[in-house]
Amino acid sequence: MANIFTRKKSPVAAPKAVGMTARDPEVAVLDVTALPRGPVGDIAIDGAAGVVVATNPGDRSISVLDADLGSAKVVAVGGEPTLVAVAEDRAYVATASLDHEAVTVVDTHAGTVIARYPLAFSATAMTISPDGKRLYVGRTGDEDVDVAVIDITAERIGTIGIGYRPGASVDAVRLDDSGRRLYVATTSLAGSALLTVDTDTVRVVRRLRLASPIRDLALGRDGLAYVLRSDRRDGGSIDVVDLAANTVTKSVAIGGAPTQLVVNSEGTRAYVVDYDRVAVFNTLTGEIVDELTGDGSPACVAVRADGRRLYVADFAGVVTSLAVPPSPMPLTYSQFVATDRIIRPDVRELTPAV
């Protein structure tokens, strides 16, 4: 039977919860809450602290919810929040206003702003290191793009230059588990590229050119990355990238106009936000195996570290948590490459930066 998102009773006037249906009967809706703060822009999960953080751009605030979405603290952040990352009872929120661009740090337990790091220009991508000690912020300006590195312990900011091209933007940044490789997705008038940065030398060591604008990037198991691309002519697609070989091993067309992608910890499922659905992509077979659809438009998703719970937020301000069944164990990497490796004429490797 289909699962329907319903709204919890609340004494506070809130937007109507959007009904959604999962084709997979094993996907169960656990909790739903409607935030009376307007559309949700981004969402992140702090599994250790047991909280979910959602940004409220129209309200210049964030909502800090418990894992069951039963209660929420609203914290003003002094600007329009665009991105959020969380670690160790802290929410790092990229904020923009007429006066300044900054990363605002919120103590999620106390619900207070405890620090603010100024940025020279707009934050368009963000990720935090596994140990919670460094925050990487992709910045996009009129005449420059780079990655700001905020050392949270030392409270200082450095930069990684990635080379400016006309019309360039930083679309996504992701750090591997070792913290030694930072992957930066960029798009410019000359095309898109996935850059590999050595965090010790803070230099770009590899580039992989791609055919169309990049929307998001996720790291999976066994040295694989999943790059979400989309343009008006061809719609959306997912590229599977072998990071060690710096090459695309598979590309799957998914259509629509996707904007975000997250991958579960097992590396077997990717959840893709489209304009009218969340598509569930099986990374082993390269197929869409499920969809979450309904009357509302999804804005963003986050998956818990154990891969068993998914949070979906929409443009009506509704946040829903779903229990996700365990995925099949992934194939070994050698099996995957042997059966699915393809050659892409529109992708080529550049020589490492010197």
Buried (B, 14 or more C-beta within 10 A) or exposed (E): EEBEBEBEEEEEEBBEBBBBBBEBEEBEBBBBBBBBBBBBBBBBBBBEBEBBBBBBBBBBBBBBBBBEBEEBBBBBBBBBBBBBBBBEBBBBBBBBEEEEBBBBBBBBEEEEBEBBBEBEBBBBBBBBBEEBBBBBBBBBBEEBBBBBBBEBEEEEBEBBEBBBBEEBBBBBBBBBEEBEBBBBBBBBEEBBBBBBBBBEEBBBBBBBBBBBBBBBBBBBBBBBBBBBBBBEEEBBBBBBBBBEEBBBBBBBEBEBBBBBBBBBBBBBBBBBBBEBBBBBBBBBEBEBBBBBBBEBBBBBBBBBEEBBBBBBBBBBBBBBBBBBEEBEEBBEBEEBBEEBBEEBEEBEEEEEBE
